[in-house]
Amino acid sequence: MSMTRREFLKRSAVAAAAASFSTLIARANQQEKVKVGVIGTGAQGQNLLRQLMSMPSAEVVAVCDIYAPNRIRAVELTQFRAQGYSDYRALLERKDIEAVVIASPLHLHAPMTLDALQAGKHVFCEKAIAYSIDESRQMAQAAQRTGKLLQIGHQRHYNDTYNQAYWLIKEGAIGKITHVRVLWHRNNSWRRPVPDPKFERLLNWRLYKDYSHGLLTELASHQLDVVNWFLGALPISVMGYGGIDYWKDGREVYDNVELIFNYPGGVRVMYSSITTNAYDGYGEWFFGDKGTMALTNETSGLLYRERNAEKLEWEDDANTVQVDGRRAVVIEPTPTRRAPQRGEQLAQQGQRNAYYAELEHFLQCVRTGEQPKCTAADALPALTCILGAKTAIETGALYEFKPEDFRLG
Ligand SMILES: NC(=O)c1ccc[n+]([C@@H]2O[C@H](COP(=O)([O-])OP(=O)(O)OC[C@H]3O[C@@H](n4cnc5c(N)ncnc54)[C@H](O)[C@@H]3O)[C@@H](O)[C@H]2O)c1
């Protein structure tokens, strides 16, 4: 580990400078805002819409949702500047719209993306990329054929803490990684109240297998994407359990999954997602022979050095906290000297909102023609991991991945 304090702070400062540089670019482009349509304005669509509304480089001119309350709410969020549509194809017919943001249920990612690309729009589509590998490939091919951009919404790629953690791991801060623990634990049914039974599948699509792969696509996709990215590797095989063991409410997707992925070099990744206990929250823990990188709740990054590992050169200059009697270096996107209280979110210290950052990047790519950071090729491996894990659970047998399934073609 040969990073000096100066380099450590410089790297942090670069991240901060990049943030303000992109703001400058956005300002420079203010005269030529990208006209955007948002398709699927439920929970995440509204979140993304709020980001777009606060962005100098975007002008949301249309929103679409088949569920009237969500469509009306979206129009309200644009201060009635956007036109509301119930058919996304009508939105796509508008010539003035350059780009669309798709935040629909998983099974609609592919058909909507294909139609949007065919209509000449650049596409930002939420994660997971699609319901199947074949659909993902069709999406990528359509982007290539039409010459339009396709970015997938794995926002951790735009998260300053994750980027700083990735770089430190690459520099050897935790040594050789041998194990990764990943979990997403909640204590709720995931079920939404529906005003009328006829809306059950529309509002609770996550619980039905025709529309979603459940916890695997909705939660694990984010985290397996991070594991593949940080390890710079893809799994060889996976085994696992899953079941509908607690929430016997008519759902068709597992309410708990436990997986073990086997990566090259004997690296094992343990994954767990449950819906009956929220004690551990969610996060990824990378265990190396010199230390542990703990990333939790998308906001907190802590590095714990192993007792027998040499002190990091820059450690005395970094902010540290005591957690359960152990000293941890705070992974910060900005070179603040203030150590946060335990539990305080790094976001409060000026970390950029990753949803804002990913959309700002998307619009910048629309303007410059550069390829986005998280393309279909980047997003496919997480889906492949998920589908392999699902097969392992269903068959009760070890699933061996086919290397070609991680590639678009
Ligand atoms: N990146 C993240 O952190 C994050 C967080 C939450 C959700 N998501 C993703 O965002 C997507 C949406 O999730 P959500 O939680 O917002 O779901 P949601 O159910 O709240 O919203 C989906 C919306 O799509 C609408 N819709 C369904 N079919 C439609 C159609 N044919 N035409 C137009 N609109 C249609 C629904 O009426 C609903 O309003 C999913 O892919 C999910 O995985 C990502």
The ligand as an SDF file (V2000), in Angstrom:
LIG
                    3D

 44 48  0  0  0  0  0  0  0  0999 V2000
  -32.3450    1.8790   -8.5330 N   0  0  0  0  0  0  0  0  0  0  0  0
  -33.0410    1.7530   -7.4290 C   0  0  0  0  0  0  0  0  0  0  0  0
  -32.5560    1.9760   -6.3200 O   0  0  0  0  0  0  0  0  0  0  0  0
  -34.4740    1.3280   -7.5170 C   0  0  0  0  0  0  0  0  0  0  0  0
  -35.3210    1.4790   -6.4190 C   0  0  0  0  0  0  0  0  0  0  0  0
  -36.6380    1.0690   -6.5510 C   0  0  0  0  0  0  0  0  0  0  0  0
  -37.0910    0.5230   -7.7430 C   0  0  0  0  0  0  0  0  0  0  0  0
  -36.2390    0.3840   -8.7790 N   0  0  0  0  0  0  0  0  0  0  0  0
  -36.6980   -0.2010  -10.0550 C   0  0  0  0  0  0  0  0  0  0  0  0
  -37.6190    0.6810  -10.6560 O   0  0  0  0  0  0  0  0  0  0  0  0
  -38.6280   -0.0640  -11.3440 C   0  0  0  0  0  0  0  0  0  0  0  0
  -39.9860    0.3660  -10.8030 C   0  0  0  0  0  0  0  0  0  0  0  0
  -40.0450    0.0560   -9.4290 O   0  0  0  0  0  0  0  0  0  0  0  0
  -41.0540    0.8530   -8.4760 P   0  0  0  0  0  0  0  0  0  0  0  0
  -40.6960    0.5260   -7.1040 O   0  0  0  0  0  0  0  0  0  0  0  0
  -41.0970    2.2800   -8.8590 O   0  0  0  0  0  0  0  0  0  0  0  0
  -42.4160    0.1440   -8.8760 O   0  0  0  0  0  0  0  0  0  0  0  0
  -43.8360    0.8020   -8.8160 P   0  0  0  0  0  0  0  0  0  0  0  0
  -44.8130   -0.3050   -8.8760 O   0  0  0  0  0  0  0  0  0  0  0  0
  -43.9240    1.7460   -7.6730 O   0  0  0  0  0  0  0  0  0  0  0  0
  -43.9130    1.6730  -10.1400 O   0  0  0  0  0  0  0  0  0  0  0  0
  -44.0450    1.1010  -11.4100 C   0  0  0  0  0  0  0  0  0  0  0  0
  -45.0160    1.9570  -12.1800 C   0  0  0  0  0  0  0  0  0  0  0  0
  -45.1020    1.4690  -13.5170 O   0  0  0  0  0  0  0  0  0  0  0  0
  -46.4480    1.6070  -13.9200 C   0  0  0  0  0  0  0  0  0  0  0  0
  -46.7490    0.7680  -15.0610 N   0  0  0  0  0  0  0  0  0  0  0  0
  -46.9900   -0.5710  -15.0870 C   0  0  0  0  0  0  0  0  0  0  0  0
  -47.2480   -0.9680  -16.3270 N   0  0  0  0  0  0  0  0  0  0  0  0
  -47.1930    0.1440  -17.1240 C   0  0  0  0  0  0  0  0  0  0  0  0
  -47.3920    0.3810  -18.5050 C   0  0  0  0  0  0  0  0  0  0  0  0
  -47.7100   -0.5980  -19.3560 N   0  0  0  0  0  0  0  0  0  0  0  0
  -47.2570    1.6420  -18.9580 N   0  0  0  0  0  0  0  0  0  0  0  0
  -46.9480    2.6600  -18.1140 C   0  0  0  0  0  0  0  0  0  0  0  0
  -46.7530    2.4940  -16.7990 N   0  0  0  0  0  0  0  0  0  0  0  0
  -46.8710    1.2510  -16.3060 C   0  0  0  0  0  0  0  0  0  0  0  0
  -47.2400    1.2250  -12.6860 C   0  0  0  0  0  0  0  0  0  0  0  0
  -48.5610    1.6790  -12.7450 O   0  0  0  0  0  0  0  0  0  0  0  0
  -46.4210    1.9000  -11.5920 C   0  0  0  0  0  0  0  0  0  0  0  0
  -46.8730    3.2020  -11.3340 O   0  0  0  0  0  0  0  0  0  0  0  0
  -38.2890   -1.5270  -11.1200 C   0  0  0  0  0  0  0  0  0  0  0  0
  -37.5590   -2.0200  -12.2000 O   0  0  0  0  0  0  0  0  0  0  0  0
  -37.4280   -1.5160   -9.8790 C   0  0  0  0  0  0  0  0  0  0  0  0
  -36.5260   -2.5840   -9.8200 O   0  0  0  0  0  0  0  0  0  0  0  0
  -34.9530    0.7910   -8.6920 C   0  0  0  0  0  0  0  0  0  0  0  0
  1  2  1  0
  2  3  2  0
  2  4  1  0
  4  5  1  0
  4 44  2  0
  5  6  2  0
  6  7  1  0
  7  8  2  0
  8  9  1  0
  8 44  1  0
  9 10  1  0
  9 42  1  0
 10 11  1  0
 11 12  1  0
 11 40  1  0
 12 13  1  0
 13 14  1  0
 14 15  2  0
 14 16  1  0
 14 17  1  0
 17 18  1  0
 18 19  2  0
 18 20  1  0
 18 21  1  0
 21 22  1  0
 22 23  1  0
 23 24  1  0
 23 38  1  0
 24 25  1  0
 25 26  1  0
 25 36  1  0
 26 27  1  0
 26 35  1  0
 27 28  2  0
 28 29  1  0
 29 30  1  0
 29 35  2  0
 30 31  1  0
 30 32  2  0
 32 33  1  0
 33 34  2  0
 34 35  1  0
 36 37  1  0
 36 38  1  0
 38 39  1  0
 40 41  1  0
 40 42  1  0
 42 43  1  0
M  CHG  2   8   1  16  -1
M  END
$$$$
